[in-house]
């Protein structure tokens, strides 16, 4: 009996050790906002955005549940891409659920209306309780086990191509630089997350004008394995030169049932060379079935939903598996 128990413990320990070598990424359903949780093999956590305020603590509860599932009890780095309500609104509710050690953002808020000022001051009151880090393009967020490079922040982008990038982007031909965005979306902190040979990009709600500066006429980023579709899959972002430039193997759209998932954006991503699949947090009810992914790849099919999440488990060799918590479907993508 003791020998059998020892064997079981060895198997469990081996499984835990194997899991600890992988990067876990949870795309949490906050109904058309953003909340993306990264848990490194070193056990540190990085959360990008916190979803909406209100809703009886819905978004904070969903983030806390994902964190518990991932085995983390605190947020080591909270990155706020920009100060719109669907990205920063849930900070105070989450702060009451679990400790937040480092607050990362682009600096001061840029919008001047009263609601924006109130929202920013509420966030700042909690940010001041932790360690505040203002990032600029080219900076690195010092989370253990990951290379997190800041590509954009405060309306600026990296000046020089990343190592291995810098090639001309054919998709820029006859594509003029879009008109400059003047609100918080264009201020978004955009990130390239690298784990061994695995690369993922999350640009928040960065707009087409800054996307142009990143990939035209030369692509400063290079290609990626996973693209968290910008701006919930809406048309002010996700320009053709940008999507064609980064050429993702897989895309993941954090849309809501009635927000995001624009047909033009969906088609631009779907038509990108080399794309295997486009996963969605919600079925987009405002468009037709032809511009939604098959149900298997969608975490929430109904408007009134249970907040199902999508998890990505990435290995250092570049292989990764995407898992749908609604139907337990998963698919592995092997590095070519």
CORZI-V632135 format. One record per residue. N is the residue number from 1. RES is the residue in one letter. PHI is phi in whole degrees, 0 to 359 (* if undefined). D_FIRST is the distance of its C-alpha to the first C-alpha in whole Angstrom. Layout:
[[N & RES & PHI & D_FIRST] [N & RES & PHI & D_FIRST]]
This chain:
[[1 & X & * & 0] [2 & X & 296 & 4] [3 & X & 296 & 5] [4 & X & 295 & 5] [5 & X & 299 & 6] [6 & X & 298 & 9] [7 & X & 296 & 10] [8 & X & 298 & 11] [9 & X & 298 & 12] [10 & X & 296 & 14] [11 & X & 295 & 15] [12 & X & 297 & 17] [13 & X & 297 & 18] [14 & X & 296 & 20] [15 & X & 295 & 21] [16 & X & 295 & 23] [17 & X & 297 & 24] [18 & X & 297 & 26] [19 & X & 297 & 27] [20 & X & 293 & 28] [21 & X & 276 & 31] [22 & X & 258 & 33] [23 & X & 265 & 35] [24 & X & 253 & 35] [25 & X & 229 & 38] [26 & X & 251 & 39] [27 & X & 268 & 42] [28 & X & 267 & 42] [29 & X & 283 & 45] [30 & X & 242 & 47] [31 & X & 55 & 50] [32 & X & 92 & 52] [33 & X & 255 & 52] [34 & X & 229 & 49] [35 & X & 203 & 46] [36 & X & 238 & 44] [37 & X & 254 & 41] [38 & X & 249 & 39] [39 & X & 234 & 36] [40 & X & 273 & 36] [41 & X & 300 & 33] [42 & X & 280 & 34] [43 & X & 89 & 33] [44 & X & 273 & 37] [45 & X & 235 & 39] [46 & X & 227 & 42] [47 & X & 249 & 44] [48 & X & 258 & 47] [49 & X & 72 & 49] [50 & X & 229 & 48] [51 & X & 72 & 50] [52 & X & 272 & 52] [53 & X & 276 & 53] [54 & X & 71 & 53] [55 & X & 55 & 51] [56 & X & 55 & 49] [57 & X & 65 & 47] [58 & X & 307 & 46] [59 & X & 288 & 46] [60 & X & 298 & 44] [61 & X & 295 & 42] [62 & X & 291 & 41] [63 & X & 295 & 41] [64 & X & 297 & 39] [65 & X & 293 & 36] [66 & X & 295 & 36] [67 & X & 298 & 36] [68 & X & 297 & 33] [69 & X & 298 & 31] [70 & X & 276 & 32] [71 & X & 83 & 30] [72 & X & 244 & 34] [73 & X & 246 & 35] [74 & X & 211 & 39] [75 & X & 257 & 41] [76 & X & 287 & 42] [77 & X & 225 & 45] [78 & X & 256 & 47] [79 & X & 261 & 49] [80 & X & 259 & 52] [81 & X & 295 & 54] [82 & X & 195 & 57] [83 & X & 258 & 58] [84 & X & 275 & 59] [85 & X & 301 & 57] [86 & X & 281 & 54] [87 & X & 242 & 53] [88 & X & 251 & 53] [89 & X & 298 & 54] [90 & X & 271 & 50] [91 & X & 300 & 50] [92 & X & 293 & 51] [93 & X & 291 & 48] [94 & X & 293 & 45] [95 & X & 301 & 46] [96 & X & 282 & 46] [97 & X & 266 & 42] [98 & X & 202 & 41] [99 & X & 295 & 42] [100 & X & 237 & 45] [101 & X & 271 & 45] [102 & X & 237 & 48] [103 & X & 253 & 50] [104 & X & 244 & 52] [105 & X & 204 & 55] [106 & X & 269 & 58] [107 & X & 115 & 60] [108 & X & 277 & 63] [109 & X & 286 & 63] [110 & X & 253 & 66] [111 & X & 272 & 67] [112 & X & 248 & 70] [113 & X & 291 & 70] [114 & X & 299 & 69] [115 & X & 298 & 65] [116 & X & 295 & 64] [117 & X & 295 & 65] [118 & X & 297 & 63] [119 & X & 300 & 60] [120 & X & 294 & 60] [121 & X & 295 & 61] [122 & X & 295 & 58] [123 & X & 297 & 56] [124 & X & 299 & 58] [125 & X & 299 & 57] [126 & X & 276 & 53] [127 & X & 302 & 53] [128 & X & 292 & 55] [129 & X & 279 & 52] [130 & X & 243 & 50] [131 & X & 261 & 51] [132 & X & 259 & 54] [133 & X & 237 & 54] [134 & X & 266 & 57] [135 & X & 251 & 56] [136 & X & 229 & 59] [137 & X & 305 & 59] [138 & X & 99 & 57] [139 & X & 289 & 55] [140 & X & 236 & 51] [141 & X & 276 & 49] [142 & X & 277 & 46] [143 & X & 274 & 43] [144 & X & 291 & 40] [145 & X & 94 & 39] [146 & X & 225 & 42] [147 & X & 252 & 45] [148 & X & 248 & 47] [149 & X & 261 & 51] [150 & X & 275 & 54] [151 & X & 266 & 56] [152 & X & 213 & 58] [153 & X & 185 & 59] [154 & X & 54 & 62] [155 & X & 81 & 64] [156 & X & 242 & 64] [157 & X & 229 & 62] [158 & X & 302 & 61] [159 & X & 281 & 64] [160 & X & 242 & 62] [161 & X & 297 & 60] [162 & X & 289 & 57] [163 & X & 307 & 56] [164 & X & 88 & 56] [165 & X & 258 & 58] [166 & X & 107 & 62] [167 & X & 283 & 63] [168 & X & 301 & 65] [169 & X & 252 & 64] [170 & X & 301 & 66] [171 & X & 290 & 65] [172 & X & 280 & 67] [173 & X & 301 & 71] [174 & X & 61 & 73] [175 & X & 241 & 71] [176 & X & 290 & 72] [177 & X & 297 & 71] [178 & X & 297 & 70] [179 & X & 298 & 72] [180 & X & 295 & 70] [181 & X & 277 & 68] [182 & X & 243 & 69] [183 & X & 251 & 66] [184 & X & 295 & 63] [185 & X & 303 & 61] [186 & X & 290 & 63] [187 & X & 269 & 62] [188 & X & 307 & 58] [189 & X & 282 & 55] [190 & X & 253 & 54] [191 & X & 233 & 51] [192 & X & 250 & 50] [193 & X & 255 & 46] [194 & X & 241 & 45] [195 & X & 228 & 41] [196 & X & 62 & 41] [197 & X & 268 & 43] [198 & X & 271 & 43] [199 & X & 230 & 46] [200 & X & 229 & 46] [201 & X & 237 & 50] [202 & X & 224 & 50] [203 & X & 256 & 54] [204 & X & 62 & 54] [205 & X & 249 & 57] [206 & X & 305 & 59] [207 & X & 268 & 62] [208 & X & 298 & 64] [209 & X & 294 & 66] [210 & X & 285 & 64] [211 & X & 302 & 62] [212 & X & 302 & 65] [213 & X & 295 & 65] [214 & X & 276 & 62] [215 & X & 234 & 62] [216 & X & 232 & 66] [217 & X & 286 & 68] [218 & X & 250 & 65] [219 & X & 276 & 61] [220 & X & 281 & 60] [221 & X & 262 & 56] [222 & X & 90 & 55] [223 & X & 264 & 53] [224 & X & 228 & 50] [225 & X & 274 & 46] [226 & X & 229 & 46] [227 & X & 245 & 49] [228 & X & 281 & 49] [229 & X & 306 & 52] [230 & X & 292 & 54] [231 & X & 57 & 56] [232 & X & 64 & 54] [233 & X & 82 & 56] [234 & X & 255 & 59] [235 & X & 286 & 62] [236 & X & 296 & 63] [237 & X & 234 & 61] [238 & X & 66 & 59] [239 & X & 294 & 62] [240 & X & 301 & 62] [241 & X & 300 & 63] [242 & X & 290 & 60] [243 & X & 296 & 57] [244 & X & 292 & 59] [245 & X & 291 & 59] [246 & X & 280 & 55] [247 & X & 43 & 54] [248 & X & 292 & 51] [249 & X & 284 & 48] [250 & X & 219 & 47] [251 & X & 240 & 48] [252 & X & 228 & 47] [253 & X & 255 & 49] [254 & X & 266 & 49] [255 & X & 275 & 51] [256 & X & 255 & 52] [257 & X & 299 & 53] [258 & X & 243 & 56] [259 & X & 222 & 56] [260 & X & 84 & 56] [261 & X & 70 & 56] [262 & X & 301 & 59] [263 & X & 303 & 60] [264 & X & 296 & 62] [265 & X & 294 & 59] [266 & X & 305 & 56] [267 & X & 290 & 59] [268 & X & 302 & 59] [269 & X & 291 & 56] [270 & X & 299 & 55] [271 & X & 275 & 58] [272 & X & 290 & 56] [273 & X & 302 & 56] [274 & X & 87 & 52] [275 & X & 287 & 51] [276 & X & 273 & 48] [277 & X & 212 & 47] [278 & X & 240 & 48] [279 & X & 266 & 46] [280 & X & 227 & 47] [281 & X & 286 & 46] [282 & X & 224 & 48] [283 & X & 288 & 51] [284 & X & 276 & 54] [285 & X & 285 & 56] [286 & X & 277 & 59] [287 & X & 229 & 59] [288 & X & 268 & 59] [289 & X & 295 & 56] [290 & X & 293 & 57] [291 & X & 247 & 57] [292 & X & 234 & 53] [293 & X & 290 & 50] [294 & X & 305 & 48] [295 & X & 307 & 46] [296 & X & 304 & 43] [297 & X & 262 & 44] [298 & X & 243 & 45] [299 & X & 282 & 43] [300 & X & 227 & 45] [301 & X & 266 & 47] [302 & X & 251 & 49] [303 & X & 298 & 51] [304 & X & 273 & 49] [305 & X & 229 & 46] [306 & X & 262 & 43] [307 & X & 69 & 43] [308 & X & 291 & 40] [309 & X & 246 & 40] [310 & X & 239 & 39] [311 & X & 245 & 37] [312 & X & 247 & 38] [313 & X & 244 & 35] [314 & X & 249 & 37] [315 & X & 254 & 36] [316 & X & 295 & 38] [317 & X & 280 & 39] [318 & X & 97 & 41] [319 & X & 288 & 38] [320 & X & 208 & 38] [321 & X & 239 & 36] [322 & X & 252 & 38] [323 & X & 233 & 36] [324 & X & 261 & 38] [325 & X & 289 & 36] [326 & X & 290 & 38] [327 & X & 245 & 37] [328 & X & 65 & 34] [329 & X & 282 & 36] [330 & X & 219 & 36] [331 & X & 217 & 38] [332 & X & 257 & 37] [333 & X & 245 & 40] [334 & X & 263 & 40] [335 & X & 297 & 43] [336 & X & 273 & 45]]
